[in-house]
């Protein structure tokens, strides 16, 4: 996947996430949670088709069976192409679970949950967790005995997947969280009736501004990490061509410096926003203080810096050997 194609994919994903967030607010009955997408919508469509008549009911049953059997069909295709692995037995379990999942999506009234409104979310989350677990394990088995070039290509693709997750974090998770917070503040502070029958509204402008500021503070690390991933992919592409070329050394140095600044900006924004909230706390109707200890980010920065240093030393060693020869 070239950078241009990846950027196009990320743009389409961002637009789809924004649309889903809007639909979740305006058509909440049909878009309850992203974890149930697209099963919830397919379930509604199959239910409407089933209630349309005898022919529609037969078509709905057929589509229900075909959708549920998709993982098993994938197993047969892998077996036919002689690319199957022992872990692929999970595809049959996914088909069985998909039968159950789609049945309840078609008949949501039969869903029983101790926490109201979590039935579709729990079904979708369980399916995606098993599916992603299967894909990750299969990828690890595929690259277990791979050569250096194949491992570099696998890491390059994995980094592209990381960017897909980061874009969802911005336009799916964080944007949805912002809209939910705005709605909660608006509903919780509609106004107070006074004795004279007059109505006074709370001044929520400052709270709204801080909610948007907090949204910016939360998404900046995502944006910076997306840039880090693009730089890392550029480094891997340069390494595949020639590990000792100057472009590879320069890219490794830029990546290390940018990772360090990413960590500094992330820590600084959290502390600065907390201080700003403290200063305006008397005028805020919703506050959220965050104390983040980015241990994994720090370890990643140190690893990148160490890797860049290794590349530089290897290049110097090669230059010395070339002069000796």
N, C-alpha and C positions, 0 to 999 in steps of 0.2 A: 504494500500500500504506500504510494508516494505521498509526500507531504501535501501536495495540492489536493489529492483525493481525500486524504485524512481531514484536511481543513474543511472541505465541502461536506463530508460526513458529519463533522462536529457542528457545522452551521445548521444542517438539517435537524440534527438531534436537539440543538438549542431551541430552534423554532417549535419543534414538536413538544418539548417540555413546557415551554411558555404557553402553548395552546392547551395542554393538558391542565396546567394550573388554572387557567381561565375557565375551562370547562368544569373543573372541580368545584369552582365557586358558583358558577351559573347553572350547572346541571349535575348537582351533587348526587342525585339518585342513580345516575348512570355512570358517573365517574367518582366512585367513593374513595378509591386508593390506587396508586400506581402499581402496587404489588399485585392487584387483581387484573391488570391490563395485559392482554386484550381479552382474557377469558370472560370477564364480567360482561363486556359488550357483546361477545359472541353468544353468551348465554341468553341475553335479552333478545338478540336477533333470532335465535333458535326457538325461543318460547313464542315469539310473535308468529313465526313461520308455522309452528306446530298448531297454534290455535286458529290458523287461517282456513283449515279444512282438512279432509282426508289426504289429499295429495300433498298439501303442505306438511302435514304430520309425518307422512312417509319420508319426504325429503329431509325434514328436520332430524329424524332418527338416523338416516343414512349419513348426513353431515356430522352428527354427533359421534357415530362410530368411526368415521374417517379421521376426524380431529383427534380422537382419543388414541387411535392406532398409529399416529405419526411417529412416535419414538420407536415402536416395534418395526415399522416400515424402514426406518433408518438403519436398524440393526440388520435386517435382511439385505439391504443394499451394501452395507459394509462387509457382510459375510459373502455376498456374491462377488464383490471386488477383491476378496481375500485381504481385507484391511481390518478385520475385527480383532479386538483384544478381549481378554477375560473380563475386564471391567465393564464391557458393553452389556453385561447382563442387567445392569441398572436401567437400561432403556426399556426392558420389559416391566420393571417396577414403575417407571415413569408412566408407561401406558396405562397400567392398572390405576395409578393415582390420578391420571388425567381423566379416566372414566368417572371416578368419584368426584373430582373437582368440577368437571363440566356439568355433572348431574345437579350439584348444589347451585352452580351458577345459573342453570336453567330454572331451578326451583329454590330460590333464595329463602322462601318462607320456611323451608325445612331446616335451615341452619340454626343450630342451638349453640350458644356461646355464653359462658359465665359473664363475660364483659360485652355488653350490647354494642353492635356495630363492628365487631372485630372478626366476624366469621369469614368474610371474603378475604380480608387482609391476611389471616392466618393460613388459609388454603393457598393463596398465591405465593406468600413468602416461603412456605414449605416446599412448594414445587420448584421455585427458582433456586432455593438453597441446595436442593438435591441435584438439579440440573447443572448449576455452576460447579458444585463439588465434583460431579462426574467429568465435566469438561476439563477442570484443572488437573485432576488425577490422570486423565487420559493424555493431556499435554505433557505432564511430567514423565509418564512412561514412554512417550514418543521421543523425548529428548534425552532419555537416560543414557544412551550409548551414542549420542550424536557427536559429530565432529565439531571443530571450532567454528567453522563457517555456518553450519546449521544452527549452532547454539546462538551465534550472534544474530542470525535472522529471527530465531524464536524470541530472543529478548527484544529485538526491534518491534516485532508484532505485539509483544506483551506491553511495551511502553505505549503503543498506539491505543491499546485497550484501556490503559490507565487514564489516558486523556479523555476517552469516552466516559469513564466513570467520573472524572473531575468535572466535565461539562454538565453531567447530570446533577452533580453536587451543587453547581451554581444555579442552573435554570430549573431544576426539578425540586431538589430538597430545600435549598436556601430561599429561593423565590416563593415556594409554597409556604415555607415557614413565615416569611415576611407578610404574605397576604393573610395568613391565618392570624398573625399577631395584630395586624391592622383591624381585622374584623372583630377580634376579641376585645380590643380597646374601645372600638366604636360601640359595640353592643353593651359593654360593661359601664360606659360612661355617657349615657344618652342625655341625662339631664336630671335636675332636681326641682320638684314643684315647691313653690314658696307659699306662705299663708295667704297672700293677696291673690292667689290664683295665677300669679305670674310664673314664668318658666325660665330658668337660667341654665345655660349650657356650660359645661366644663371646657376650659381652653385646652384642647388636645394638640394644638399645633406643635408645641415643643416635643411632646411625646412622639408624634408622627415623624418629626425630623430625626429624633434619636433612633427610632426604629429603622429608618432608611440608612442612617449612619452605621448602625450596627450591622445591617445587611452588607454594606460596603466593606466593613471591617472583616466580616466573615468570608466574603468571596475573594478578597485580595489574595490570600494564600492559595486559593484554587487557581486563580489567574497566573500567579507567579509559578506555581507548580506545573501548569500547562506549558509555560515557556521552558521550564527546566526539562520537561519530557521531550520537547522538540529539539532542544540542544543535545540531549542525550542520544536521540535518534540520529542527529547529524554526526555526532561523534562515532557512533557505531557504523554508520555508512562510510565515514572516512577510514575507520580501522579495517573495514573489509577490503578497501582498495589498497592501502599501504599504512601499516601501523607506524612507520617511521617518518612519514611525510610531515612537513611543517604544518599543514592544515589540521592534521590530527592533533598535534601538540597544542596549537592555538585554540582549537575547539575545546580540548580538555581543560585548558587554563580558564577559558571563558565560563565553562560549565561550573568549575569549582568556585570562582568568584561570585557568579550569579546565585549559586546555592547558598553561599554564606550571606549575601545580601537579602535573599528571600527569607532566611531564618531571622535575621536582624529586624527586617520590616515587620514580620509576623509578630514577634515578641513585642516590638515597640508599639504597634497598633493596639494590641490587647491592653497593654498598660495605659496607653494614652486615652483609650476609650473609657476604661474604668475610672480614671481620674476625672474625665469630662462628665460622666454620669454622677460622680460624687459631688461635683460643683453645682449641677443642676437638679439634684435629687428632689428638692422641694417642689419642682414644677413638673415632675414626671409621674405618670400614672402606671408605668410599667418599666421595670429595670431588670437587667440581666448582667451580673458580674461573672466574668470568666477568668479562671486562673489556669493557664495552659502551661504544661511542662513538655516541650516538644523533644522528648528523648529520641524518638525514632528519626525525626528530621535532623537532629544534631548528629546522630550516628551516620545518617546518609551523607551529610555534608562532609564529615571527616573521611568517610570512605571515598567520596569523589575526589577530595583534595589529595588523599594518599594515592589514588589511582592515577591522577594527573601527574603527581611527582614520579611515580614509577615509569610512566610513559616518557617523561622528560629524561630520566636517567637512562632508560633503554636506548633512547635516540642518541644521547651522548656516547654511550658505550659502543653503539654501532658506528658512529662517526669516527671514534678512536680506532676501532678495528679496521675500518676502510683506509684510514691514513697509514696504519701499520702495514697493511697488505700492499 
